[in-house]
Amino acid sequence: MKKTKSSKHLTQKQGHALVSFARHSIQERVRRSTELDEAVLEILKDQRLQEKHCTFVTLHLDGQLRGCIGTLSATESIVEGVKRNALNAALHDHRFSPVKPEELDSIAIEVSVLTDPTPVEYADGADLLTKLNPGVDGVIIRQGAARATFLPQVWDQLSGPEEFLTHLCLKAGLAGDAWQTSKVEVLIYQVQYFEEKK
């Protein structure tokens, strides 16, 4: 389990139950032959996991991204969100073909539970850089219809805040320097995320 600052953390058991549930949801759809452990089912009934939070499910294959889908509006329970996002990450991420049955055993699954996003007030690009906590903050940018987010885990893949914001703008379909040259709306959040035990 890895986590960032948050007022109410999930336990390791809860987190690993969510990861098991994500795998079960994908396997049930792709292979149609799997059973979820009774102990996991009991944990999933926990009141904490029925609370509404934004969630993301990320899939990796051989260390490379294989799918990542999530929500930025807390409209469903953690359990419901994990199931929906697991299926969407496996079957409906437009960047990838649907996961094949023979890939399942090699795919690593990660579940992220997000805090509520909060707006960042900043004067300009230089000021914005001082307001971000690399490795801790997930970032959402919005401008008109353009919108994108990077989870905090993405900081590890980029060289610093400038590159992080540039790639995030490009992901949203904006110019890479939009965070410096135009006023984009920025929100931050933190996550608690759980990876499969291998």
C-alpha positions in Angstrom: 0.0 0.0 0.0 1.2 3.5 -0.8 -0.6 6.6 0.3 -0.4 10.4 0.4 -1.9 12.8 2.9 -5.6 12.1 3.6 -7.9 12.5 6.6 -9.3 8.9 6.5 -7.1 6.1 5.1 -8.3 2.7 4.0 -6.7 -0.2 5.7 -4.4 -2.6 3.8 -7.1 -5.3 4.0 -9.6 -2.9 2.4 -7.2 -1.8 -0.3 -6.2 -5.3 -1.2 -9.9 -6.4 -1.2 -10.5 -3.6 -3.8 -7.6 -4.8 -6.0 -8.9 -8.4 -5.8 -12.4 -7.1 -6.7 -11.0 -5.2 -9.6 -9.3 -8.4 -10.9 -12.4 -10.5 -10.3 -14.5 -8.0 -12.3 -12.2 -8.1 -15.3 -11.7 -11.9 -15.2 -15.5 -12.4 -14.9 -16.0 -10.4 -18.1 -13.0 -11.6 -20.1 -12.9 -15.3 -19.0 -16.3 -15.7 -17.4 -14.9 -18.2 -14.9 -13.9 -16.9 -11.5 -15.1 -16.7 -7.9 -14.4 -14.0 -5.4 -13.1 -15.1 -2.0 -15.7 -15.0 0.8 -13.4 -13.0 3.0 -13.0 -10.3 0.3 -16.8 -10.2 -0.2 -17.2 -9.4 3.6 -14.6 -6.7 3.5 -16.3 -5.1 0.5 -19.4 -4.7 2.6 -17.5 -2.4 5.0 -19.3 1.0 5.4 -16.1 2.9 4.6 -16.1 1.3 1.1 -19.7 2.3 0.5 -18.7 6.0 0.8 -18.7 8.0 -2.4 -15.2 8.8 -3.6 -13.5 9.2 -7.0 -11.5 6.1 -8.0 -9.1 5.1 -10.8 -8.0 1.6 -11.9 -4.7 1.3 -13.7 -3.4 -1.8 -15.6 0.2 -2.5 -16.4 1.6 -5.2 -18.6 5.4 -5.8 -18.5 5.9 -2.5 -16.8 4.0 -0.6 -19.5 0.6 1.1 -19.2 -2.2 -1.2 -20.5 -5.2 0.8 -19.4 -6.2 3.5 -17.0 -9.8 4.8 -16.4 -11.3 6.7 -13.5 -13.7 9.3 -12.3 -13.3 12.8 -11.1 -16.8 13.2 -9.7 -17.7 11.3 -6.5 -21.1 10.0 -7.7 -20.8 6.3 -6.7 -19.4 4.2 -3.9 -15.8 3.2 -3.9 -16.8 -0.4 -4.6 -19.0 0.5 -7.5 -16.4 2.9 -8.9 -13.7 0.2 -8.8 -15.8 -2.3 -10.6 -16.8 0.1 -13.4 -13.4 1.6 -13.8 -11.7 -1.8 -13.8 -14.0 -3.0 -16.7 -13.5 0.3 -18.6 -9.7 0.2 -18.1 -9.6 -3.4 -19.4 -12.1 -3.1 -22.2 -12.8 0.5 -23.1 -9.7 2.6 -22.8 -9.5 4.0 -26.4 -5.7 4.0 -26.3 -5.6 0.2 -26.2 -7.3 -2.8 -27.6 -9.4 -4.8 -25.1 -7.5 -7.0 -22.7 -7.3 -10.6 -24.0 -7.8 -13.7 -21.7 -4.2 -14.8 -22.2 -2.9 -11.4 -20.9 -4.8 -11.5 -17.6 -2.2 -13.4 -15.6 0.6 -11.0 -16.6 -1.4 -7.8 -15.9 -0.7 -5.9 -12.7 -3.7 -4.0 -11.3 -3.6 -0.8 -9.2 -6.5 0.9 -7.5 -6.4 4.6 -6.5 -8.9 6.3 -4.2 -8.9 10.0 -4.5 -9.6 12.9 -2.0 -12.0 15.6 -3.2 -10.2 17.9 -5.7 -9.6 21.4 -4.5 -8.9 24.5 -6.7 -5.5 26.1 -6.8 -5.2 29.9 -6.8 -2.2 31.1 -8.7 -0.9 34.2 -10.3 1.1 32.8 -13.2 3.0 29.7 -14.3 5.9 30.4 -12.0 3.6 30.8 -9.0 1.7 27.6 -10.0 4.9 25.6 -9.8 5.3 26.6 -6.2 1.8 25.4 -5.3 2.3 21.8 -6.4 3.8 18.9 -4.4 5.6 16.5 -6.7 4.8 12.9 -5.9 1.9 13.9 -3.6 -0.6 15.9 -5.7 -2.7 14.6 -8.5 -3.5 17.5 -10.9 -6.5 18.3 -13.0 -6.4 21.0 -15.6 -9.4 22.5 -17.3 -9.9 25.1 -20.0 -13.2 25.3 -21.8 -14.1 21.7 -22.9 -10.4 20.6 -22.5 -9.8 18.6 -19.4 -7.2 16.1 -18.2 -5.6 14.7 -15.1 -2.5 12.9 -14.0 -2.5 10.8 -10.8 0.4 11.5 -8.3 2.0 8.2 -9.5 2.8 9.9 -12.9 5.3 12.2 -11.2 7.7 9.3 -11.1 7.7 9.1 -14.9 8.6 12.7 -15.6 11.6 14.9 -14.8 9.9 17.7 -12.9 6.9 20.0 -12.5 7.4 21.8 -15.8 7.4 18.6 -17.8 4.5 17.2 -15.7 2.3 20.3 -16.5 3.4 20.3 -20.2 2.5 16.7 -20.7 -0.8 17.2 -18.8 -1.7 20.1 -21.1 -0.9 18.0 -24.2 -3.1 15.2 -22.8 -6.0 17.7 -22.5 -5.5 18.7 -26.2 -4.0 22.1 -25.3 -0.7 23.6 -26.2 2.1 22.2 -24.1 2.8 25.7 -22.6 -0.8 26.6 -21.9 -0.1 26.4 -18.2 2.4 29.3 -18.7 0.7 31.3 -21.5 -3.0 31.2 -20.6 -5.1 30.9 -17.5 -6.1 27.3 -17.0 -8.1 26.1 -14.1 -6.0 23.8 -11.9 -7.3 21.5 -9.1 -5.3 19.1 -6.9 -6.1 16.0 -5.0 -4.3 13.2 -3.2 -4.6 9.5 -3.5 -4.2 6.3 -1.5 -3.3 3.5 -3.9 -2.9 -0.2 -3.7 -1.0 -2.5 -5.9 -1.4 -6.3 -6.4 0.9 -8.5 -4.3 3.0 -10.5 -6.8 
